[in-house]
Amino acid sequence: MFKGNSFFSSIPTITKNLIIINFLLWLASFVLKSKFNLDLTDYLGLHYITADGFNAAQFITYMFMHDTNSIGHVFFNMFSVFIFGRTLESVWGPKRFLFYYISTGIGAGIIQELVWWLSVAGQEYLPAETIYGTIVNVPVEVYTNMLNTIGASGAVFGILLAFGMLFPNAEMFVMFIPIPIKAKYFVAFYGIIELFFGVAGAAGDNVAHFAHLGGMLFGLLLILYWRKKGIGGGPYF
């Protein structure tokens, strides 16, 4: 059993439960896929809004799904939730923090849907498959049925944005950079990088960069709204 003053019990309730739920669902996804060839992301990942497998609940469920080919996807997302989320939950309280987390995750999903729509609008065929080195064009309806995004990264980027706004001068150490960086510059740098890679659209890049920016955008709008209302707490206010 964990003692009352243990490290685990010191993590705020929502932050702790988000981490536990994400890891449990990753484990369930891994076991079901490896043992029964059942891929939960087919059901809970976010599909294109006109795809056969889409349902509205996926705007929430997708952020609890992670790549089962590596534990790194869920680990680094949840590590960020642990590092930054517990501070935000302490400032905002559990209800406001959970609302913010879910809202930015949904916002990221909405932006991803918009990016998908812009990529297929007005087209009948898209180069979606490479077979023996040849790009094969497929009908748009086939291509859109293949689209699926998963992960908590949109909500995580929303958390990063919030931390940078509430604690802009907090010093952070980034791997391989031997000097501290203020949180506001760290967040701005991350945003610029995501925008660059999103616009570049490199072949083989399956990271939803614009969804990450969507999480930051919706987080910004929500925090500015709270600021206008005089709620939210933290040095920024």
C-alpha positions, 0 to 999 in steps of 0.5 A: 500500500502507498503511505499517505505521504508517498510520491504517488499520493502527492500527485493531484487527483486528476493528473494522477487519474489521467496518467493511470487511465492512459497507461491502462488503455495503452496496455489494453490496446497492446494486449487486444492487438497482440493476442486477439488482433483487435485494434482499439484505435479503429473504434476509439481513434478519431476518424474523418467526419464523413468516414464509415468509422466516425462517431462524435465520441471519438473527439474525446476517446482519441486522446486516450489512445496511443501507438501500441508499437512503442510505449514511448508515445504514451510515456512522453505524453504522460510525462508531460502531464505529470510535469506540467499538469500537476502544477496547473491542477494545483493552481486551477483546481481539479474541475477547471484543470479537467475541463481545460484538458478535455477542451484543448483535446477536443479543440485539437481534434477539431483542427485536425478534422479541418486540416483533413477537410482542406487536404481533400476538398475539391479532389477526386483522387489522392496519392495515398499508397506507395506500392513497390515504389509507385504512388497509387492514387485512390478515391477520396472516399477511400483515402478519408476512410483510412485517416485516423489520429490518436494521442493526448498530444493536443491536450498536452500542448494545451498544458504547455501553453497554459504553463507558459502563460501562467509561469512565463519566467519559470526556468526550464531545462531541455534535453541536450541544452545546458542552459535554462530556458524561460517557459514563455520562450520554450512554449513559443519555440515549440509552437514555431517548430510545430507550425514549420513541420505542419506546413512542410508536410514531409513525406512519411511524417505521421505526426498531427502537427496542426492538431498540436497547434490546435490544442495550443490555440484552444488553450489560448482562447480559453485562458484569455476568456478566463482572464477577461472574466477575472478567473483562473488564478496564477501569476498571469492573472 
